[in-house]
């Protein structure tokens, strides 16, 4: 009997040690695995995600896994309801509208000490983030790429577009593909571009006229750009970097981003570290990596957006991009965003 008890005690001791070892190993793996929310295009085979993951893992020995988010707003809404159950550590692909809506609604870690990209590096591009640097958002979000928003046409077209009112020219009726501001970030950029460059009555009338004049208001940038690519529309609301994509990927220089006398709105993409992060220290290393020259170069070449570090563009196709007149970067309040979205919804409902 005594031998049996000793035998069973030995078995249980071994099982316990195996369990502890397994738990410790699992904890170690968890601490070295960074989970990142990102868009489908970012983590696709042609996006920057896979290359960032490969190089970061090689340099650090840490593991990265991406969690696809179809819409940052929906993902952050879920996180705001149950932060402790959030799977991810980092959120990539936030624009200024997302941070306006979720700076307070979601708890974020202060990562301002990780911001290694100096304003002086990219100020020569005309991009000025002083409004962000003077706000609480600067403590919680770090920009990693950007582009101005404009309209893109084929260089061999005869359209003369130099200002917002020019979009209403008779020869452009049913020729311009827009994105719906209720579902698309470039579309919302356009809506607030109009609102910020005209008085309210003028802006509302302009939007009403445009609603009847446009080819379409697509739910996403990719849908609108597809209409343009397939020649269903002659002009499209897009990024000033879109012609660079055609030049590099298709060896086609017949695309042109347009200058506007009002100046162009700027879209900036940010990353943030959730306060509920499980692997916070490792996640901070990834945030620093994205700002490195290697990280910035990958994002520029795969995301077709401008890097925050202007020096990265030197000697590349992006270096040939003209310097556009830009509007000052602005983080709009939730109230202002919602106000103009309501105005747009009313226009679409009553006149659409």
Secondary structure as a PSIPRED ss2 file (coil, helix, strand):
# PSIPRED VFORMAT (PSIPRED V4.0)

   1 X C   1.000  0.000  0.000
   2 X H   0.000  1.000  0.000
   3 X H   0.000  1.000  0.000
   4 X H   0.000  1.000  0.000
   5 X H   0.000  1.000  0.000
   6 X H   0.000  1.000  0.000
   7 X H   0.000  1.000  0.000
   8 X H   0.000  1.000  0.000
   9 X H   0.000  1.000  0.000
  10 X H   0.000  1.000  0.000
  11 X H   0.000  1.000  0.000
  12 X H   0.000  1.000  0.000
  13 X H   0.000  1.000  0.000
  14 X H   0.000  1.000  0.000
  15 X H   0.000  1.000  0.000
  16 X H   0.000  1.000  0.000
  17 X H   0.000  1.000  0.000
  18 X H   0.000  1.000  0.000
  19 X H   0.000  1.000  0.000
  20 X H   0.000  1.000  0.000
  21 X H   0.000  1.000  0.000
  22 X H   0.000  1.000  0.000
  23 X H   0.000  1.000  0.000
  24 X H   0.000  1.000  0.000
  25 X H   0.000  1.000  0.000
  26 X H   0.000  1.000  0.000
  27 X H   0.000  1.000  0.000
  28 X H   0.000  1.000  0.000
  29 X H   0.000  1.000  0.000
  30 X H   0.000  1.000  0.000
  31 X H   0.000  1.000  0.000
  32 X C   1.000  0.000  0.000
  33 X E   0.000  0.000  1.000
  34 X E   0.000  0.000  1.000
  35 X E   0.000  0.000  1.000
  36 X E   0.000  0.000  1.000
  37 X E   0.000  0.000  1.000
  38 X E   0.000  0.000  1.000
  39 X C   1.000  0.000  0.000
  40 X H   0.000  1.000  0.000
  41 X H   0.000  1.000  0.000
  42 X H   0.000  1.000  0.000
  43 X H   0.000  1.000  0.000
  44 X C   1.000  0.000  0.000
  45 X C   1.000  0.000  0.000
  46 X C   1.000  0.000  0.000
  47 X C   1.000  0.000  0.000
  48 X C   1.000  0.000  0.000
  49 X H   0.000  1.000  0.000
  50 X H   0.000  1.000  0.000
  51 X H   0.000  1.000  0.000
  52 X H   0.000  1.000  0.000
  53 X H   0.000  1.000  0.000
  54 X H   0.000  1.000  0.000
  55 X H   0.000  1.000  0.000
  56 X H   0.000  1.000  0.000
  57 X H   0.000  1.000  0.000
  58 X H   0.000  1.000  0.000
  59 X H   0.000  1.000  0.000
  60 X H   0.000  1.000  0.000
  61 X C   1.000  0.000  0.000
  62 X C   1.000  0.000  0.000
  63 X E   0.000  0.000  1.000
  64 X E   0.000  0.000  1.000
  65 X E   0.000  0.000  1.000
  66 X E   0.000  0.000  1.000
  67 X E   0.000  0.000  1.000
  68 X E   0.000  0.000  1.000
  69 X C   1.000  0.000  0.000
  70 X C   1.000  0.000  0.000
  71 X C   1.000  0.000  0.000
  72 X H   0.000  1.000  0.000
  73 X H   0.000  1.000  0.000
  74 X H   0.000  1.000  0.000
  75 X H   0.000  1.000  0.000
  76 X H   0.000  1.000  0.000
  77 X H   0.000  1.000  0.000
  78 X H   0.000  1.000  0.000
  79 X H   0.000  1.000  0.000
  80 X H   0.000  1.000  0.000
  81 X H   0.000  1.000  0.000
  82 X C   1.000  0.000  0.000
  83 X H   0.000  1.000  0.000
  84 X H   0.000  1.000  0.000
  85 X H   0.000  1.000  0.000
  86 X C   1.000  0.000  0.000
  87 X C   1.000  0.000  0.000
  88 X C   1.000  0.000  0.000
  89 X C   1.000  0.000  0.000
  90 X E   0.000  0.000  1.000
  91 X E   0.000  0.000  1.000
  92 X E   0.000  0.000  1.000
  93 X E   0.000  0.000  1.000
  94 X E   0.000  0.000  1.000
  95 X C   1.000  0.000  0.000
  96 X H   0.000  1.000  0.000
  97 X H   0.000  1.000  0.000
  98 X H   0.000  1.000  0.000
  99 X H   0.000  1.000  0.000
 100 X H   0.000  1.000  0.000
 101 X H   0.000  1.000  0.000
 102 X H   0.000  1.000  0.000
 103 X C   1.000  0.000  0.000
 104 X C   1.000  0.000  0.000
 105 X C   1.000  0.000  0.000
 106 X C   1.000  0.000  0.000
 107 X C   1.000  0.000  0.000
 108 X E   0.000  0.000  1.000
 109 X C   1.000  0.000  0.000
 110 X C   1.000  0.000  0.000
 111 X C   1.000  0.000  0.000
 112 X H   0.000  1.000  0.000
 113 X H   0.000  1.000  0.000
 114 X H   0.000  1.000  0.000
 115 X C   1.000  0.000  0.000
 116 X C   1.000  0.000  0.000
 117 X C   1.000  0.000  0.000
 118 X C   1.000  0.000  0.000
 119 X H   0.000  1.000  0.000
 120 X H   0.000  1.000  0.000
 121 X H   0.000  1.000  0.000
 122 X H   0.000  1.000  0.000
 123 X H   0.000  1.000  0.000
 124 X H   0.000  1.000  0.000
 125 X H   0.000  1.000  0.000
 126 X C   1.000  0.000  0.000
 127 X C   1.000  0.000  0.000
 128 X C   1.000  0.000  0.000
 129 X C   1.000  0.000  0.000
 130 X H   0.000  1.000  0.000
 131 X H   0.000  1.000  0.000
 132 X H   0.000  1.000  0.000
 133 X H   0.000  1.000  0.000
 134 X C   1.000  0.000  0.000
 135 X C   1.000  0.000  0.000
 136 X C   1.000  0.000  0.000
 137 X H   0.000  1.000  0.000
 138 X H   0.000  1.000  0.000
 139 X H   0.000  1.000  0.000
 140 X H   0.000  1.000  0.000
 141 X E   0.000  0.000  1.000
 142 X E   0.000  0.000  1.000
 143 X E   0.000  0.000  1.000
 144 X E   0.000  0.000  1.000
 145 X E   0.000  0.000  1.000
 146 X E   0.000  0.000  1.000
 147 X E   0.000  0.000  1.000
 148 X E   0.000  0.000  1.000
 149 X E   0.000  0.000  1.000
 150 X E   0.000  0.000  1.000
 151 X E   0.000  0.000  1.000
 152 X E   0.000  0.000  1.000
 153 X E   0.000  0.000  1.000
 154 X E   0.000  0.000  1.000
 155 X C   1.000  0.000  0.000
 156 X C   1.000  0.000  0.000
 157 X C   1.000  0.000  0.000
 158 X C   1.000  0.000  0.000
 159 X C   1.000  0.000  0.000
 160 X C   1.000  0.000  0.000
 161 X C   1.000  0.000  0.000
 162 X C   1.000  0.000  0.000
 163 X C   1.000  0.000  0.000
 164 X H   0.000  1.000  0.000
 165 X H   0.000  1.000  0.000
 166 X H   0.000  1.000  0.000
 167 X H   0.000  1.000  0.000
 168 X H   0.000  1.000  0.000
 169 X C   1.000  0.000  0.000
 170 X H   0.000  1.000  0.000
 171 X H   0.000  1.000  0.000
 172 X H   0.000  1.000  0.000
 173 X C   1.000  0.000  0.000
 174 X C   1.000  0.000  0.000
 175 X C   1.000  0.000  0.000
 176 X E   0.000  0.000  1.000
 177 X E   0.000  0.000  1.000
 178 X E   0.000  0.000  1.000
 179 X E   0.000  0.000  1.000
 180 X C   1.000  0.000  0.000
 181 X C   1.000  0.000  0.000
 182 X C   1.000  0.000  0.000
 183 X C   1.000  0.000  0.000
 184 X C   1.000  0.000  0.000
 185 X H   0.000  1.000  0.000
 186 X H   0.000  1.000  0.000
 187 X H   0.000  1.000  0.000
 188 X H   0.000  1.000  0.000
 189 X H   0.000  1.000  0.000
 190 X H   0.000  1.000  0.000
 191 X H   0.000  1.000  0.000
 192 X H   0.000  1.000  0.000
 193 X H   0.000  1.000  0.000
 194 X H   0.000  1.000  0.000
 195 X H   0.000  1.000  0.000
 196 X H   0.000  1.000  0.000
 197 X H   0.000  1.000  0.000
 198 X C   1.000  0.000  0.000
 199 X C   1.000  0.000  0.000
 200 X H   0.000  1.000  0.000
 201 X H   0.000  1.000  0.000
 202 X H   0.000  1.000  0.000
 203 X H   0.000  1.000  0.000
 204 X H   0.000  1.000  0.000
 205 X H   0.000  1.000  0.000
 206 X H   0.000  1.000  0.000
 207 X H   0.000  1.000  0.000
 208 X H   0.000  1.000  0.000
 209 X H   0.000  1.000  0.000
 210 X H   0.000  1.000  0.000
 211 X H   0.000  1.000  0.000
 212 X H   0.000  1.000  0.000
 213 X H   0.000  1.000  0.000
 214 X C   1.000  0.000  0.000
 215 X C   1.000  0.000  0.000
 216 X E   0.000  0.000  1.000
 217 X E   0.000  0.000  1.000
 218 X E   0.000  0.000  1.000
 219 X C   1.000  0.000  0.000
 220 X C   1.000  0.000  0.000
 221 X H   0.000  1.000  0.000
 222 X H   0.000  1.000  0.000
 223 X H   0.000  1.000  0.000
 224 X H   0.000  1.000  0.000
 225 X H   0.000  1.000  0.000
 226 X H   0.000  1.000  0.000
 227 X H   0.000  1.000  0.000
 228 X H   0.000  1.000  0.000
 229 X H   0.000  1.000  0.000
 230 X C   1.000  0.000  0.000
 231 X C   1.000  0.000  0.000
 232 X C   1.000  0.000  0.000
 233 X C   1.000  0.000  0.000
 234 X C   1.000  0.000  0.000
 235 X E   0.000  0.000  1.000
 236 X E   0.000  0.000  1.000
 237 X E   0.000  0.000  1.000
 238 X E   0.000  0.000  1.000
 239 X E   0.000  0.000  1.000
 240 X C   1.000  0.000  0.000
 241 X C   1.000  0.000  0.000
 242 X H   0.000  1.000  0.000
 243 X H   0.000  1.000  0.000
 244 X H   0.000  1.000  0.000
 245 X H   0.000  1.000  0.000
 246 X H   0.000  1.000  0.000
 247 X H   0.000  1.000  0.000
 248 X H   0.000  1.000  0.000
 249 X H   0.000  1.000  0.000
 250 X H   0.000  1.000  0.000
 251 X C   1.000  0.000  0.000
 252 X C   1.000  0.000  0.000
 253 X C   1.000  0.000  0.000
 254 X C   1.000  0.000  0.000
 255 X E   0.000  0.000  1.000
 256 X E   0.000  0.000  1.000
 257 X E   0.000  0.000  1.000
 258 X C   1.000  0.000  0.000
 259 X C   1.000  0.000  0.000
 260 X C   1.000  0.000  0.000
 261 X C   1.000  0.000  0.000
 262 X C   1.000  0.000  0.000
 263 X C   1.000  0.000  0.000
 264 X E   0.000  0.000  1.000
 265 X C   1.000  0.000  0.000
 266 X E   0.000  0.000  1.000
 267 X E   0.000  0.000  1.000
 268 X E   0.000  0.000  1.000
 269 X E   0.000  0.000  1.000
 270 X E   0.000  0.000  1.000
 271 X E   0.000  0.000  1.000
 272 X E   0.000  0.000  1.000
 273 X E   0.000  0.000  1.000
 274 X E   0.000  0.000  1.000
 275 X C   1.000  0.000  0.000
 276 X C   1.000  0.000  0.000
 277 X C   1.000  0.000  0.000
 278 X C   1.000  0.000  0.000
 279 X C   1.000  0.000  0.000
 280 X H   0.000  1.000  0.000
 281 X H   0.000  1.000  0.000
 282 X H   0.000  1.000  0.000
 283 X H   0.000  1.000  0.000
 284 X H   0.000  1.000  0.000
 285 X H   0.000  1.000  0.000
 286 X H   0.000  1.000  0.000
 287 X H   0.000  1.000  0.000
 288 X H   0.000  1.000  0.000
 289 X H   0.000  1.000  0.000
 290 X H   0.000  1.000  0.000
 291 X H   0.000  1.000  0.000
 292 X C   1.000  0.000  0.000
 293 X H   0.000  1.000  0.000
 294 X H   0.000  1.000  0.000
 295 X H   0.000  1.000  0.000
 296 X H   0.000  1.000  0.000
 297 X H   0.000  1.000  0.000
 298 X H   0.000  1.000  0.000
 299 X H   0.000  1.000  0.000
 300 X H   0.000  1.000  0.000
 301 X H   0.000  1.000  0.000
 302 X H   0.000  1.000  0.000
 303 X H   0.000  1.000  0.000
 304 X C   1.000  0.000  0.000
 305 X C   1.000  0.000  0.000
 306 X E   0.000  0.000  1.000
 307 X E   0.000  0.000  1.000
 308 X C   1.000  0.000  0.000
 309 X C   1.000  0.000  0.000
 310 X H   0.000  1.000  0.000
 311 X H   0.000  1.000  0.000
 312 X H   0.000  1.000  0.000
 313 X H   0.000  1.000  0.000
 314 X C   1.000  0.000  0.000
 315 X C   1.000  0.000  0.000
 316 X C   1.000  0.000  0.000
 317 X H   0.000  1.000  0.000
 318 X H   0.000  1.000  0.000
 319 X H   0.000  1.000  0.000
 320 X H   0.000  1.000  0.000
 321 X C   1.000  0.000  0.000
 322 X C   1.000  0.000  0.000
 323 X C   1.000  0.000  0.000
 324 X C   1.000  0.000  0.000
 325 X C   1.000  0.000  0.000
 326 X E   0.000  0.000  1.000
 327 X C   1.000  0.000  0.000
 328 X C   1.000  0.000  0.000
 329 X C   1.000  0.000  0.000
 330 X C   1.000  0.000  0.000
 331 X C   1.000  0.000  0.000
 332 X C   1.000  0.000  0.000
 333 X C   1.000  0.000  0.000
 334 X H   0.000  1.000  0.000
 335 X H   0.000  1.000  0.000
 336 X H   0.000  1.000  0.000
 337 X H   0.000  1.000  0.000
 338 X H   0.000  1.000  0.000
 339 X H   0.000  1.000  0.000
 340 X H   0.000  1.000  0.000
 341 X H   0.000  1.000  0.000
 342 X H   0.000  1.000  0.000
 343 X H   0.000  1.000  0.000
 344 X H   0.000  1.000  0.000
 345 X H   0.000  1.000  0.000
 346 X H   0.000  1.000  0.000
 347 X H   0.000  1.000  0.000
 348 X H   0.000  1.000  0.000
 349 X H   0.000  1.000  0.000
 350 X H   0.000  1.000  0.000
 351 X H   0.000  1.000  0.000
 352 X C   1.000  0.000  0.000
